[in-house]
């Protein structure tokens, strides 16, 4: 679990996937936390994301969206950091 302004980041925190028109198309949560020193890492696995979007946006908690191309989304190239 995060602290010092990161207390919303923990296992079970919501992950929302938006389609190109801004609608929510899938959701899941952060999973399998691991620690490397003061750094926490989580798996982000969102099942059943529909194909056919021009791009995707992913949001963890209320931290804003990160845009992914179709190729990035389909190959699992999602990564972000806080702090």
VOPA-316494 format. One record per atom (N, C-alpha, C): residue number from 1; residue in one letter; atom name; x, y, z. Coordinates in Angstrom, 3 decimals, always signed. Layout:
FILUM|NUM|A|CA|X|Y|Z
...
***
This chain:
FILUM|1|X|N|+0.846|-1.174|+0.000
FILUM|1|X|CA|+0.000|+0.000|+0.000
FILUM|1|X|C|+0.892|+1.237|+0.000
FILUM|2|X|N|+0.518|+2.213|-0.806
FILUM|2|X|CA|+1.288|+3.440|-0.874
FILUM|2|X|C|+1.030|+4.353|+0.309
FILUM|3|X|N|+1.948|+5.276|+0.548
FILUM|3|X|CA|+1.806|+6.279|+1.599
FILUM|3|X|C|+2.228|+7.630|+1.039
FILUM|4|X|N|+2.071|+8.675|+1.818
FILUM|4|X|CA|+2.543|+9.994|+1.432
FILUM|4|X|C|+1.952|+10.491|+0.125
FILUM|5|X|N|+0.658|+10.380|-0.026
FILUM|5|X|CA|+0.002|+10.813|-1.250
FILUM|5|X|C|-0.258|+9.700|-2.241
FILUM|6|X|N|+0.199|+8.507|-1.926
FILUM|6|X|CA|-0.007|+7.359|-2.808
FILUM|6|X|C|-0.875|+6.289|-2.147
FILUM|7|X|N|-1.635|+6.671|-1.134
FILUM|7|X|CA|-2.409|+5.674|-0.389
FILUM|7|X|C|-3.566|+5.091|-1.192
FILUM|8|X|N|-3.850|+5.645|-2.363
FILUM|8|X|CA|-4.871|+5.066|-3.227
FILUM|8|X|C|-4.306|+3.965|-4.124
FILUM|9|X|N|-3.002|+3.768|-4.089
FILUM|9|X|CA|-2.354|+2.771|-4.945
FILUM|9|X|C|-2.024|+1.541|-4.109
FILUM|10|X|N|-2.762|+0.471|-4.362
FILUM|10|X|CA|-2.581|-0.788|-3.626
FILUM|10|X|C|-3.273|-1.895|-4.422
FILUM|11|X|N|-3.035|-3.125|-4.013
FILUM|11|X|CA|-3.722|-4.241|-4.647
FILUM|11|X|C|-5.225|-4.004|-4.558
FILUM|12|X|N|-5.909|-4.173|-5.662
FILUM|12|X|CA|-7.352|-3.967|-5.702
FILUM|12|X|C|-7.773|-2.590|-6.203
FILUM|13|X|N|-6.832|-1.660|-6.351
FILUM|13|X|CA|-7.160|-0.338|-6.891
FILUM|13|X|C|-7.682|-0.497|-8.315
FILUM|14|X|N|-8.707|+0.252|-8.640
FILUM|14|X|CA|-9.364|+0.150|-9.929
FILUM|14|X|C|-8.506|+0.575|-11.109
FILUM|15|X|N|-8.643|-0.181|-12.202
FILUM|15|X|CA|-8.022|+0.134|-13.488
FILUM|15|X|C|-9.170|+0.195|-14.500
FILUM|16|X|N|-9.298|+1.323|-15.194
FILUM|16|X|CA|-10.386|+1.526|-16.137
FILUM|16|X|C|-9.813|+1.716|-17.535
FILUM|17|X|N|-10.429|+1.046|-18.511
FILUM|17|X|CA|-10.028|+1.186|-19.909
FILUM|17|X|C|-11.157|+1.902|-20.644
FILUM|18|X|N|-10.769|+2.957|-21.368
FILUM|18|X|CA|-11.711|+3.752|-22.145
FILUM|18|X|C|-11.434|+3.540|-23.632
FILUM|19|X|N|-12.493|+3.553|-24.422
FILUM|19|X|CA|-12.345|+3.500|-25.866
FILUM|19|X|C|-12.079|+4.885|-26.433
FILUM|20|X|N|-11.927|+4.949|-27.745
FILUM|20|X|CA|-11.597|+6.206|-28.411
FILUM|20|X|C|-12.658|+7.283|-28.210
FILUM|21|X|N|-13.907|+6.905|-28.007
FILUM|21|X|CA|-14.962|+7.906|-27.809
FILUM|21|X|C|-15.137|+8.301|-26.346
FILUM|22|X|N|-14.310|+7.740|-25.450
FILUM|22|X|CA|-14.344|+8.118|-24.037
FILUM|22|X|C|-15.228|+7.260|-23.158
FILUM|23|X|N|-15.896|+6.271|-23.725
FILUM|23|X|CA|-16.737|+5.374|-22.936
FILUM|23|X|C|-15.886|+4.320|-22.230
FILUM|24|X|N|-16.317|+3.924|-21.039
FILUM|24|X|CA|-15.662|+2.825|-20.331
FILUM|24|X|C|-15.980|+1.536|-21.080
FILUM|25|X|N|-14.933|+0.794|-21.459
FILUM|25|X|CA|-15.156|-0.448|-22.195
FILUM|25|X|C|-14.698|-1.682|-21.422
FILUM|26|X|N|-13.909|-1.478|-20.347
FILUM|26|X|CA|-13.461|-2.602|-19.521
FILUM|26|X|C|-12.887|-2.050|-18.221
FILUM|27|X|N|-12.866|-2.900|-17.212
FILUM|27|X|CA|-12.310|-2.487|-15.918
FILUM|27|X|C|-11.800|-3.710|-15.177
FILUM|28|X|N|-10.809|-3.474|-14.321
FILUM|28|X|CA|-10.263|-4.520|-13.460
FILUM|28|X|C|-9.553|-3.826|-12.319
FILUM|29|X|N|-8.514|-4.438|-11.769
FILUM|29|X|CA|-7.814|-3.827|-10.637
FILUM|29|X|C|-6.336|-4.206|-10.656
FILUM|30|X|N|-5.541|-3.433|-9.902
FILUM|30|X|CA|-4.120|-3.759|-9.739
FILUM|30|X|C|-3.996|-5.082|-9.013
FILUM|31|X|N|-3.016|-5.874|-9.436
FILUM|31|X|CA|-2.857|-7.214|-8.870
FILUM|31|X|C|-1.390|-7.522|-8.614
FILUM|32|X|N|-1.155|-8.510|-7.775
FILUM|32|X|CA|+0.171|-9.095|-7.534
FILUM|32|X|C|+1.268|-8.066|-7.268
FILUM|33|X|N|+1.168|-7.323|-6.170
FILUM|33|X|CA|+2.207|-6.328|-5.884
FILUM|33|X|C|+3.554|-6.982|-5.585
FILUM|34|X|N|+4.615|-6.285|-5.983
FILUM|34|X|CA|+5.967|-6.698|-5.627
FILUM|34|X|C|+6.742|-5.439|-5.256
FILUM|35|X|N|+7.806|-5.623|-4.511
FILUM|35|X|CA|+8.590|-4.489|-4.019
FILUM|35|X|C|+10.042|-4.650|-4.419
FILUM|36|X|N|+10.630|-3.551|-4.852
FILUM|36|X|CA|+12.071|-3.478|-5.117
FILUM|36|X|C|+12.556|-2.221|-4.422
FILUM|37|X|N|+13.079|-2.352|-3.220
FILUM|37|X|CA|+13.449|-1.185|-2.419
FILUM|37|X|C|+12.202|-0.402|-2.060
FILUM|38|X|N|+12.189|+0.868|-2.405
FILUM|38|X|CA|+11.022|+1.706|-2.114
FILUM|38|X|C|+10.021|+1.716|-3.268
FILUM|39|X|N|+10.273|+0.923|-4.296
FILUM|39|X|CA|+9.420|+0.895|-5.484
FILUM|39|X|C|+8.450|-0.275|-5.405
FILUM|40|X|N|+7.189|-0.008|-5.665
FILUM|40|X|CA|+6.171|-1.056|-5.749
FILUM|40|X|C|+5.783|-1.233|-7.209
FILUM|41|X|N|+5.579|-2.462|-7.602
FILUM|41|X|CA|+5.129|-2.775|-8.960
FILUM|41|X|C|+3.881|-3.632|-8.864
FILUM|42|X|N|+2.985|-3.435|-9.827
FILUM|42|X|CA|+1.739|-4.184|-9.883
FILUM|42|X|C|+1.531|-4.711|-11.291
FILUM|43|X|N|+0.923|-5.876|-11.388
FILUM|43|X|CA|+0.457|-6.367|-12.677
FILUM|43|X|C|-0.838|-5.650|-13.013
FILUM|44|X|N|-0.984|-5.293|-14.278
FILUM|44|X|CA|-2.228|-4.698|-14.762
FILUM|44|X|C|-2.748|-5.623|-15.850
FILUM|45|X|N|-3.777|-6.376|-15.519
FILUM|45|X|CA|-4.382|-7.309|-16.459
FILUM|45|X|C|-5.872|-7.002|-16.498
FILUM|46|X|N|-6.328|-6.566|-17.658
FILUM|46|X|CA|-7.748|-6.265|-17.828
FILUM|46|X|C|-8.278|-7.219|-18.894
FILUM|47|X|N|-9.154|-8.092|-18.478
FILUM|47|X|CA|-9.717|-9.103|-19.373
FILUM|47|X|C|-10.836|-8.513|-20.224
FILUM|48|X|N|-11.063|-9.131|-21.369
FILUM|48|X|CA|-12.212|-8.845|-22.234
FILUM|48|X|C|-12.281|-7.404|-22.728
FILUM|49|X|N|-11.128|-6.823|-23.043
FILUM|49|X|CA|-11.127|-5.494|-23.668
FILUM|49|X|C|-11.526|-5.691|-25.128
FILUM|50|X|N|-12.596|-5.042|-25.569
FILUM|50|X|CA|-13.033|-5.232|-26.948
FILUM|50|X|C|-12.017|-4.690|-27.958
FILUM|51|X|N|-11.866|-5.400|-29.046
FILUM|51|X|CA|-10.998|-4.942|-30.127
FILUM|51|X|C|-11.775|-3.977|-31.012
FILUM|52|X|N|-11.052|-3.275|-31.869
FILUM|52|X|CA|-11.701|-2.432|-32.850
FILUM|52|X|C|-11.661|-0.945|-32.548
FILUM|53|X|N|-11.024|-0.552|-31.449
FILUM|53|X|CA|-10.899|+0.868|-31.130
FILUM|53|X|C|-9.746|+1.482|-31.921
FILUM|54|X|N|-9.783|+2.783|-32.145
FILUM|54|X|CA|-8.684|+3.484|-32.816
FILUM|54|X|C|-7.497|+3.628|-31.865
FILUM|55|X|N|-7.794|+3.744|-30.570
FILUM|55|X|CA|-6.794|+3.792|-29.503
FILUM|55|X|C|-7.507|+3.498|-28.199
FILUM|56|X|N|-6.732|+3.319|-27.144
FILUM|56|X|CA|-7.278|+3.039|-25.822
FILUM|56|X|C|-6.671|+4.004|-24.818
FILUM|57|X|N|-7.418|+4.299|-23.774
FILUM|57|X|CA|-6.878|+5.063|-22.656
FILUM|57|X|C|-7.056|+4.232|-21.395
FILUM|58|X|N|-6.018|+4.229|-20.551
FILUM|58|X|CA|-6.039|+3.450|-19.315
FILUM|58|X|C|-5.859|+4.408|-18.155
FILUM|59|X|N|-6.667|+4.215|-17.109
FILUM|59|X|CA|-6.566|+5.043|-15.906
FILUM|59|X|C|-6.471|+4.144|-14.685
FILUM|60|X|N|-5.511|+4.441|-13.824
FILUM|60|X|CA|-5.371|+3.744|-12.552
FILUM|60|X|C|-5.827|+4.701|-11.462
FILUM|61|X|N|-6.777|+4.263|-10.649
FILUM|61|X|CA|-7.377|+5.096|-9.611
FILUM|61|X|C|-7.959|+6.338|-10.275
FILUM|62|X|N|-7.607|+7.495|-9.807
FILUM|62|X|CA|-8.097|+8.765|-10.352
FILUM|62|X|C|-6.931|+9.583|-10.914
FILUM|63|X|N|-5.880|+8.907|-11.323
FILUM|63|X|CA|-4.613|+9.544|-11.659
FILUM|63|X|C|-4.515|+10.065|-13.094
FILUM|64|X|N|-5.587|+10.044|-13.839
FILUM|64|X|CA|-5.534|+10.505|-15.222
FILUM|64|X|C|-5.258|+9.351|-16.166
FILUM|65|X|N|-5.507|+9.588|-17.439
FILUM|65|X|CA|-5.389|+8.517|-18.421
FILUM|65|X|C|-4.049|+8.534|-19.142
FILUM|66|X|N|-3.672|+7.366|-19.612
FILUM|66|X|CA|-2.501|+7.179|-20.449
FILUM|66|X|C|-3.006|+6.559|-21.746
FILUM|67|X|N|-2.697|+7.180|-22.876
FILUM|67|X|CA|-3.189|+6.696|-24.160
FILUM|67|X|C|-2.249|+5.660|-24.744
FILUM|68|X|N|-2.837|+4.581|-25.267
FILUM|68|X|CA|-2.083|+3.511|-25.912
FILUM|68|X|C|-2.592|+3.315|-27.332
FILUM|69|X|N|-1.677|+3.022|-28.242
FILUM|69|X|CA|-2.092|+2.632|-29.581
FILUM|69|X|C|-2.693|+1.228|-29.503
FILUM|70|X|N|-3.339|+0.820|-30.580
FILUM|70|X|CA|-3.883|-0.537|-30.633
FILUM|70|X|C|-2.750|-1.553|-30.470
FILUM|71|X|N|-1.638|-1.308|-31.144
FILUM|71|X|CA|-0.506|-2.240|-31.074
FILUM|71|X|C|+0.042|-2.346|-29.657
FILUM|72|X|N|+0.186|-1.212|-28.971
FILUM|72|X|CA|+0.674|-1.228|-27.587
FILUM|72|X|C|-0.281|-1.993|-26.678
FILUM|73|X|N|-1.568|-1.726|-26.828
FILUM|73|X|CA|-2.566|-2.388|-25.981
FILUM|73|X|C|-2.583|-3.892|-26.218
FILUM|74|X|N|-2.580|-4.298|-27.479
FILUM|74|X|CA|-2.672|-5.724|-27.797
FILUM|74|X|C|-1.411|-6.492|-27.403
FILUM|75|X|N|-0.269|-5.813|-27.362
FILUM|75|X|CA|+0.964|-6.516|-26.995
FILUM|75|X|C|+1.289|-6.378|-25.509
FILUM|76|X|N|+0.422|-5.682|-24.757
FILUM|76|X|CA|+0.633|-5.557|-23.318
FILUM|76|X|C|+1.678|-4.543|-22.927
FILUM|77|X|N|+1.900|-3.548|-23.751
FILUM|77|X|CA|+2.933|-2.555|-23.477
FILUM|77|X|C|+2.395|-1.393|-22.656
FILUM|78|X|N|+1.783|-1.678|-21.541
FILUM|78|X|CA|+1.320|-0.625|-20.642
FILUM|78|X|C|+2.292|-0.515|-19.486
FILUM|79|X|N|+2.758|+0.668|-19.251
FILUM|79|X|CA|+3.621|+0.922|-18.104
FILUM|79|X|C|+3.516|+2.383|-17.729
FILUM|80|X|N|+3.536|+2.652|-16.478
FILUM|80|X|CA|+3.460|+4.017|-15.995
FILUM|80|X|C|+4.131|+4.074|-14.634
FILUM|81|X|N|+4.446|+5.265|-14.204
FILUM|81|X|CA|+5.044|+5.404|-12.882
FILUM|81|X|C|+4.471|+6.649|-12.201
FILUM|82|X|N|+4.529|+6.642|-10.887
FILUM|82|X|CA|+4.092|+7.775|-10.076
FILUM|82|X|C|+5.277|+8.248|-9.268
FILUM|83|X|N|+5.361|+9.534|-9.066
FILUM|83|X|CA|+6.387|+10.065|-8.188
FILUM|83|X|C|+7.555|+10.660|-8.885
***
